[in-house]
Amino acid sequence: MFGKGEINIGGKLRSFKFGVNATSLFCKKRGITLKGFTELFNAGTMKSLDFAPEVVRDLFWACLADGARISKSEIDFDEFAVGDWMDEMAAGEKEKAFSIVSDGQPQAGENDEKKNTQENPTT
């Protein structure tokens, strides 16, 4: 379960990764548990933008911070810099970022399918 790519934000192309580490960073910053995260981001809702602006900003920050980690780049930004960058982002780049996050979310029934495969392996 992860999505990864590059987006043009903050004046340069940056790695953007949504996965376990970005989720952990986001949960820590927001003071929520994984259950709270799951309730906040039900599968398929990311593109609806039915969130407070700081939630989206903090999610972008977490994905950019994890992207910087995997690309061995300095994390030279905080959530407020990311918010400023988002103000100037092209619509296509925002859509790309939302798609990366959506691609990283488990789809409805995905865990059930994996569970069934583990319980009933084909031989």
HELIX and SHEET records of a PDB file:
HELIX    1   1 VAL A   20  ARG A   30  1                                  11    
HELIX    2   2 LEU A   34  LEU A   40  1                                   7    
HELIX    3   3 MET A   46  SER A   48  5                                   3    
HELIX    4   4 PRO A   53  ILE A   70  1                                  18    
HELIX    5   5 GLU A   79  GLU A   88  1                                  10    
HELIX    6   6 ALA A   91  GLY A  104  1                                  14    
HELIX    7   7 GLU A  110  GLU A  119  1                                  10    
SHEET    1   A 2 GLY A   3  ILE A   9  0                                        
SHEET    2   A 2 LYS A  12  PHE A  18 -1                                        
END                                                                             
